[in-house]
């Protein structure tokens, strides 16, 4: 309400200023051309006619709806066009009523009016800019280096210099275009190239580096950040090219550099038409729908027009959060949130019988490696038999596609969590041979930002002052973002033909130690000085590196080069079902030998 009142007050002030501008422009133009002002009814009629004309065209060109804090070139062009229209009306007016003035008076009047109108609307920015210049070195402004002298850098500098609510003082610009060297943007000089980041950061006593290069490839950003790491400055970045297109290349769009910026690859793209083609108009069930992967699956499915989305999770808070989020963002979505455990076969049968899902994404699982090492029976109950329950219901009720979320930890597993996921893959492949349902599994590695992933842990440790703990200096992992992983899972579902294991290409592996080092540097701190990096030793069941394929598996490609299909391995189906019966009984007897029993079924599992 206050904001609306303030907006109305601003419009009133500008309108009054325009009234004064019309009066002054008219009087001064007549004095200059005629050296006198003849007060009569003709002059009054001309004046009143211009008040109406100016008001009409200023409203038509939306000159009262622009923000005085953000007025720019487009607004200036609109003011000039409005002026030309006003001039045209005045020329027509004096053609019929030539007693008042002539064309010269009209031209001078419109020129003066346009200049005054521009000054009125630029007054806020002029005031703030002059205040910025006078107080440039005063107060506690952050001395900033802008990396990138293109459109984004220009917009960034102009915003900093024309608002009084930003605490930056841009003191230099770096750009790799030699033609720009020595030139200035808003009184800030382009002093050198990105290769000289350390040199100029020290010379100008820089506190923060602002990377304004949204269209530069990720590999180049990685190189620039490597140079920024040689300084003691905090680093922020404009995230994407769309920021310029949408006019958001501003300080508000700046964010700290994130690990995804430094993976050295572009964001993974999928064929949305393929996703829409098999999701649209279908009833979709997501188990574990409140988790990191499950909730993102729900978000992306919701945007592809399903007939109904069923969110199933045992944790009510997670299910509630994603349900409420989707209600806000997709009020038209037909969704149902169910609190249930995939371990409960009776409940699963009831869900499938009642809702008849056509597509199922099984993301319900225990996934924390160290916790499952101490609770292997729970890993088997939930991961193996939870999956078996959902899969059998999918087969019984004629589900079209069943997608199992797997992990690269299922390949030659050294932990019970990975071994249970391998059993899930075996179940999916076996059922897929005999069912009309397309059963597939999707195997990928670590997901940035998911619950329990290393990045949130490192961020908490840095916020607490350290140390940042890494299990081993040489440990490596494959990474992708949650949206990337989920979009590929959705597209893999479109390729499903039954019994397949899809393997996602996650790019080059990354050293966890390097992630920790970079996150500390991103925070403007010095590893080993401000924050210690401590190697604690490999945890039970943890590998130095993950594999995506077993020795027996080959690789087939799909239309999406980032989704591959592992060649199926022969499975003795009789042996599988016999061993599963043994596992089930042993798990609910709370056996102490669960890892040994799992190893009998998953021969590539090597318990530590």
KAMO-V626932 format. One line per field, one symbol per residue. burial: b if it has 9 or more other C-alpha atoms within 8 Angstrom, else e. Layout:
burial->???
//
This chain:
burial->eeeeeeeeeebeebbebbbebbbebbbbbbbeeeeeeeeeeebbebbeebbebbeebbbebebbebebeebeeebbebbbebbbbbbebbbebbeeebebbeeebbbbbbbbbbebbbebbbbbbbebbeebeeeeeeeebbbbbbbbbeebbbbbbbbbbbbeeeebbbbbbbbeeeebbeeebeebbbbbbbebbbebbbeeebbbbbbbbbeeebbbbbebbebbbebbbbbbbbbeeebbeeebbbbebbeebebebbbbbeeeeeeeebbbeebbebbbbbbbbbbbbbbbbbbbbbebbbbbbbbbbeeeebbbbbbeebbeebeebebbbbbbbbbbbebbbebbeeebbbbbbbbbebeebbebbeebbbbbbbbbbbbbbbbebbbebbbbbbbbbbbbbbbbbbbbbbbbbbbbbbbbbbbbeeeebbbbbbbbbbbbbbeebeebbbbebbeeebbbbbbbbebbbbbbbbebbbbbbbbbbbebebbbbbbbebeebbbbbebbbbbbbbebbbbeeebbbebeebeebbebebbbbeeebeeebbeeeebbbbbbeeeeeeebeebeeebbebbbeebeebbebbbebbeebbbe
//
